[in-house]
Amino acid sequence: MSNQTTDNHMHPGFFARMRALIRGEISAETIESYRAAGGLAYSCFVEAEKKRADLADGGTSPWTMSAGDRAYFTAVWIGFSLQTLGDAFIKADYDLDPDTVGFVPRITAEQVDLFYSHVADFLAFAAAAADNKDYVLPGHLPFDLPEFVEADPCPLAHLVAMLAAGRVMVEHAGIAVSDALRATKDRPAESAALRSRIAALQSTHDSAQALH
C-alpha cells in the first residue's frame, strides 16, 4: 500500500466527509488502526508456515508434534484468519465505494471490530505456546467465529469480503494439509479424512464463488 493511499484512508478529504455524512457512514479511524497493526498477525503466520514445513520435512505430523506446537499453530491460524476477515471487509467497502474511503457503514465497522477484537489474544496465546511444549489453549475449540451482525439485505461488500477472505484461507488450509500428509506415513484413516475435508472445503468455496 502506498503512503498516499494510506494517507487517504486516515485523512479523508472534505467531499469524502460530506458524502459519508449524507450516507450515514462513520469514520474508519479506529478499525484502520487495527488494520495497520495486522502486520504482526501476518508476520507470525509466515513464521508459523515455515516452522510447520520444517517439522513436516523432519517427519513430524500434527499427531506427533507436542501439545505446545499444536496450540501454537492453532492460535496463529485463528489470529491470521480473523485479521484476514477484518481486512477483507474494509478493502471490499473501499473498493465498492471509493468516494467514501476512510468511512464505512456502521454495520461494517461493528462487524470488523468483532473480528479484530480477538486477534491480539490469539497472538498472545501463540507466543506463550511457542515457549511451552505442554501449553494448552484456553477456551473452547474449535473456535467459533464471532457472530455476524444482522443485516437484511446483507451488504454486497460483506459478501465480496467473505469470498475474498475465503479464497485466502482455503489456499493456506490446503498448504497445511499438504504438509500434514507429507509427514504422515502410518495413519491412512486420518490422511483420508484430511483429504476429504479439504476437498469439501474447496468445493464449498468454489460453489459460493460460482453462485456469486
C-alpha positions in Angstrom: 0.0 0.0 0.0 1.4 3.4 -1.0 1.8 6.2 1.5 -0.6 8.3 -0.5 -3.3 5.6 -0.3 -2.7 5.2 3.4 -3.0 9.0 3.9 -6.3 9.0 2.0 -7.6 6.3 4.4 -6.5 8.1 7.5 -7.2 11.6 6.3 -10.2 11.7 4.0 -10.9 14.9 2.2 -13.8 17.3 2.6 -16.0 15.8 -0.1 -15.5 12.3 1.2 -16.6 13.5 4.6 -19.7 15.1 3.2 -20.7 12.1 1.2 -20.1 9.9 4.3 -22.3 12.2 6.4 -25.1 12.0 3.8 -24.9 8.2 3.6 -24.7 7.8 7.4 -21.3 6.2 7.3 -18.9 6.6 10.2 -15.1 7.2 10.5 -13.0 4.1 10.0 -10.1 5.6 12.0 -10.4 3.0 14.9 -10.7 0.0 12.7 -7.9 1.3 10.4 -5.6 1.3 13.4 -6.4 -2.4 13.9 -5.8 -3.0 10.2 -2.5 -1.3 10.4 -1.5 -3.5 13.3 -2.3 -6.6 11.3 1.3 -6.8 10.1 2.1 -8.7 13.3 -0.6 -11.3 12.6 0.8 -11.8 9.1 4.4 -12.0 10.1 3.6 -14.5 12.8 1.7 -16.6 10.2 4.6 -16.6 7.8 6.9 -17.8 10.6 4.4 -20.5 11.6 4.1 -21.8 8.0 7.9 -22.0 7.8 8.1 -23.8 11.1 5.3 -26.3 10.1 7.1 -27.0 6.8 10.3 -27.7 8.6 8.6 -30.0 11.0 7.0 -31.9 8.1 10.3 -32.2 6.4 11.6 -33.9 9.6 8.6 -36.2 9.7 6.7 -34.5 12.4 3.0 -34.5 11.8 0.1 -32.9 13.7 -0.3 -36.3 15.5 3.3 -36.5 16.7 4.2 -32.9 17.5 4.0 -31.5 21.0 0.8 -30.1 22.5 2.5 -26.8 22.6 3.2 -26.9 18.9 -0.4 -27.8 18.2 -1.6 -24.9 20.3 0.9 -22.6 18.6 -0.2 -23.4 15.1 -3.9 -23.2 16.1 -3.5 -19.9 17.7 -1.6 -18.4 14.9 -4.1 -19.7 12.4 -7.1 -18.2 14.2 -5.4 -14.8 14.6 -4.5 -14.8 10.9 -8.0 -15.8 9.9 -9.6 -13.1 11.9 -7.2 -10.5 10.7 -7.8 -11.6 7.1 -11.6 -11.3 7.5 -11.4 -7.8 9.1 -9.0 -6.6 6.4 -11.2 -8.0 3.6 -14.3 -6.3 4.9 -12.6 -2.9 4.9 -11.0 -3.4 1.5 -14.3 -4.5 -0.1 -16.1 -1.5 1.2 -13.4 0.9 -0.1 -13.2 -0.9 -3.4 -17.0 -0.8 -4.0 -17.5 2.7 -2.5 -14.3 4.6 -3.3 -16.0 8.0 -2.8 -16.0 7.5 1.0 -12.7 5.9 1.6 -11.9 6.4 5.3 -15.5 5.9 6.2 -17.6 2.7 6.4 -21.2 1.8 7.1 -21.9 1.4 10.9 -22.7 -2.3 10.4 -19.4 -2.9 8.6 -17.5 -1.1 11.5 -19.3 -3.3 14.0 -18.5 -6.5 12.1 -14.9 -5.7 11.6 -14.5 -4.8 15.3 -15.8 -8.2 16.2 -13.2 -9.9 14.1 -10.3 -7.7 15.2 -11.1 -7.8 18.9 -9.8 -11.4 19.2 -6.6 -11.1 17.2 -4.3 -9.9 19.9 -5.5 -12.6 22.3 -4.6 -15.4 19.9 -1.2 -13.9 19.0 -0.5 -13.8 22.8 -1.6 -17.4 23.1 0.7 -18.3 20.2 3.7 -16.5 21.9 3.0 -18.4 25.1 2.7 -21.8 23.3 6.0 -21.2 21.4 7.9 -21.4 24.6 5.9 -24.2 26.3 5.7 -27.6 24.8 2.9 -28.5 27.2 0.8 -25.4 26.5 -2.9 -25.9 26.1 -5.1 -23.2 24.5 -7.6 -21.7 26.9 -11.3 -21.8 26.0 -13.4 -23.8 23.6 -12.1 -25.4 20.4 -12.8 -25.4 17.6 -13.0 -21.7 17.8 -16.4 -20.2 16.8 -16.2 -17.1 14.6 -17.8 -14.0 16.1 -21.4 -13.6 15.3 -22.3 -11.8 12.1 -24.1 -8.5 12.6 -27.7 -9.0 11.3 -28.5 -7.1 8.1 -31.3 -7.5 5.5 -30.2 -7.5 2.8 -26.6 -8.3 3.5 -24.3 -5.6 2.1 -22.7 -6.5 -1.1 -19.3 -5.5 0.3 -19.7 -8.1 3.1 -20.4 -10.9 0.5 -17.4 -9.9 -1.6 -15.2 -9.7 1.6 -16.2 -13.2 2.8 -15.4 -14.7 -0.6 -12.1 -12.9 -0.8 -11.1 -14.0 2.7 -12.3 -17.5 2.0 -10.0 -17.8 -1.0 -7.0 -16.9 1.1 -7.9 -19.3 3.9 -8.8 -22.2 1.6 -5.4 -21.8 -0.1 -3.4 -21.8 3.1 -5.5 -24.6 4.6 -4.6 -26.7 1.5 -0.9 -26.0 2.1 -1.2 -27.0 5.8 -3.0 -30.2 4.8 -0.2 -31.0 2.2 2.4 -30.6 5.0 0.4 -32.8 7.3 0.1 -35.5 4.6 3.7 -35.3 3.7 4.7 -36.0 7.3 2.2 -38.8 7.8 3.3 -42.3 7.0 1.3 -44.6 9.1 -2.1 -43.0 9.6 -4.2 -43.9 6.4 -7.5 -43.2 8.0 -6.5 -39.8 9.3 -4.9 -39.0 5.9 -8.0 -39.9 4.1 -10.1 -37.8 6.4 -7.9 -34.8 5.9 -8.1 -35.2 2.1 -11.8 -35.5 2.3 -12.3 -32.4 4.5 -10.0 -30.1 2.4 -11.8 -31.3 -0.8 -15.2 -30.5 0.8 -13.9 -27.1 1.9 -12.6 -26.2 -1.5 -15.8 -27.4 -3.2 -18.0 -25.3 -0.8 -16.0 -22.2 -1.5 -16.0 -22.8 -5.3 -19.8 -23.2 -5.2 -20.2 -20.0 -3.3 -17.9 -18.2 -5.7 -19.9 -19.6 -8.7 -23.2 -18.5 -7.1 -21.9 -15.0 -6.5 
